[in-house]
Each structure stands twice: as C-alpha cells, then as structure tokens.
Amino acid sequence: MAFKMLLVVCKVLLICTLLLAFQAAARELLQTSDSLVPQMSPIEKLRRRDVPWGHNP
C-alpha cells in the first residue's frame, strides 16, 4: 500500500516538474521572440513572422 502511494507521489512530482520546465521554456521563447522583433503592433509582428528569415527588407 505504501509502495503504491510512493509511486503516485513520484508521478505527481514528475508531472509538476515537467510542467514547470515547459512553462519556463515557453516563457523564455516568448521573451526572446519579443526581443528579436522591435516594438511593433501585433499585426506587423504577424506580418514579419510570415516572411522567411533573411528576406526582410
């Protein structure tokens, strides 16, 4: 019984760790993409993302 409880606790901890890691990675990605593109309106950001890298004027 105690062994099953331990397994459940380990699974929950693992899932929480993965979620936190994913959240941190996503936040980092958002920050870097925002810093790459100068402050523009959201529509201009979307237009800029449609253009392949190396082809923007």
Backbone as CSV, one residue per row, in Angstrom:
resi,resn,N_x,N_y,N_z,CA_x,CA_y,CA_z,C_x,C_y,C_z
1,MET,0.839,-1.204,0.000,0.000,0.000,0.000,0.878,1.260,0.000
2,ALA,1.861,1.258,0.904,2.746,2.427,0.980,3.533,2.585,-0.320
3,PHE,3.871,1.456,-0.940,4.636,1.496,-2.192,3.820,2.159,-3.305
4,LYS,2.515,1.828,-3.353,1.644,2.427,-4.368,1.517,3.933,-4.138
5,MET,1.401,4.330,-2.878,1.311,5.755,-2.559,2.581,6.474,-3.006
6,LEU,3.722,5.837,-2.760,5.003,6.422,-3.145,5.079,6.597,-4.662
7,LEU,4.588,5.601,-5.401,4.582,5.696,-6.862,3.715,6.866,-7.321
8,VAL,2.550,7.010,-6.715,1.646,8.101,-7.090,2.308,9.447,-6.813
9,VAL,2.940,9.572,-5.652,3.604,10.831,-5.294,4.723,11.137,-6.289
10,CYS,5.484,10.109,-6.655,6.579,10.306,-7.617,6.036,10.758,-8.971
11,LYS,4.938,10.145,-9.412,4.343,10.529,-10.694,3.883,11.986,-10.657
12,VAL,3.233,12.377,-9.576,2.743,13.754,-9.462,3.916,14.732,-9.477
13,LEU,4.972,14.407,-8.730,6.143,15.281,-8.700,6.775,15.392,-10.086
14,LEU,6.846,14.277,-10.792,7.436,14.273,-12.133,6.623,15.154,-13.080
15,ILE,5.299,15.007,-13.032,4.430,15.800,-13.903,4.573,17.287,-13.581
16,CYS,4.603,17.618,-12.288,4.750,19.024,-11.892,6.079,19.588,-12.386
17,THR,7.142,18.789,-12.250,8.460,19.245,-12.700,8.456,19.494,-14.199
18,LEU,7.862,18.567,-14.959,7.805,18.729,-16.414,7.002,19.969,-16.788
19,LEU,5.879,20.188,-16.100,5.051,21.356,-16.398,5.817,22.646,-16.127
20,LEU,6.520,22.692,-14.991,7.283,23.889,-14.653,8.392,24.129,-15.672
21,ALA,9.069,23.058,-16.078,10.149,23.197,-17.060,9.590,23.692,-18.392
22,PHE,8.457,23.130,-18.801,7.841,23.544,-20.064,7.410,25.012,-20.006
23,GLN,6.837,25.395,-18.851,6.384,26.771,-18.679,7.563,27.740,-18.770
24,ALA,8.672,27.384,-18.108,9.855,28.245,-18.136,10.408,28.351,-19.554
25,ALA,10.437,27.227,-20.267,10.956,27.234,-21.641,10.061,28.083,-22.540
26,ALA,8.747,27.948,-22.376,7.817,28.720,-23.196,7.974,30.216,-22.917
27,ARG,8.128,30.567,-21.636,8.286,31.977,-21.284,9.578,32.525,-21.898
28,GLU,10.646,31.722,-21.847,11.924,32.154,-22.404,11.804,32.357,-23.919
29,LEU,11.113,31.438,-24.584,10.926,31.558,-26.034,10.156,32.831,-26.372
30,LEU,9.103,33.110,-25.596,8.305,34.307,-25.856,9.144,35.561,-25.663
31,GLN,9.971,35.582,-24.611,10.802,36.755,-24.352,11.806,36.961,-25.475
32,THR,12.434,35.881,-25.953,13.445,36.039,-26.999,12.785,36.474,-28.306
33,SER,11.616,35.928,-28.636,10.969,36.319,-29.894,10.526,37.780,-29.819
34,ASP,10.107,38.230,-28.630,9.710,39.630,-28.496,10.920,40.556,-28.588
35,SER,12.063,40.116,-28.060,13.240,40.981,-28.091,13.848,41.017,-29.489
36,LEU,13.652,39.943,-30.279,14.179,39.939,-31.650,13.432,40.946,-32.514
37,VAL,12.113,41.021,-32.320,11.291,41.924,-33.129,11.158,43.249,-32.382
38,PRO,11.517,44.359,-33.019,11.345,45.657,-32.344,9.875,45.896,-31.989
39,GLN,9.638,46.812,-31.062,8.268,47.051,-30.607,7.402,47.522,-31.772
40,MET,6.452,46.667,-32.161,5.542,46.991,-33.261,4.135,46.589,-32.841
41,SER,3.182,46.930,-33.697,1.821,46.485,-33.437,1.736,44.981,-33.683
42,PRO,0.779,44.291,-33.069,0.655,42.833,-33.248,0.507,42.428,-34.706
43,ILE,-0.180,43.251,-35.518,-0.374,42.902,-36.929,0.972,42.917,-37.655
44,GLU,1.804,43.936,-37.366,3.115,43.998,-38.006,3.980,42.821,-37.573
45,LYS,3.856,42.421,-36.294,4.615,41.258,-35.824,4.219,40.015,-36.609
46,LEU,2.909,39.835,-36.819,2.447,38.662,-37.566,2.965,38.706,-38.999
47,ARG,2.920,39.883,-39.618,3.418,40.006,-40.992,4.901,39.677,-41.045
48,ARG,5.650,40.174,-40.047,7.090,39.959,-40.032,7.405,38.470,-39.881
49,ARG,6.586,37.749,-39.115,6.838,36.322,-38.897,6.541,35.508,-40.154
50,ASP,5.638,36.002,-41.013,5.322,35.269,-42.241,6.500,35.283,-43.212
51,VAL,7.347,36.311,-43.118,8.480,36.433,-44.040,9.593,35.503,-43.577
52,PRO,10.146,34.676,-44.474,11.261,33.803,-44.064,12.472,34.633,-43.663
53,TRP,13.293,34.088,-42.766,14.462,34.831,-42.275,15.417,35.111,-43.420
54,GLY,16.013,36.308,-43.413,16.979,36.682,-44.426,16.340,37.411,-45.590
55,HIS,15.008,37.467,-45.630,14.335,38.111,-46.751,13.656,39.415,-46.353
56,ASN,13.718,39.797,-45.060,13.045,41.044,-44.716,13.904,42.217,-45.175
57,PRO,13.271,43.274,-45.616,13.991,44.437,-46.166,14.824,45.145,-45.108
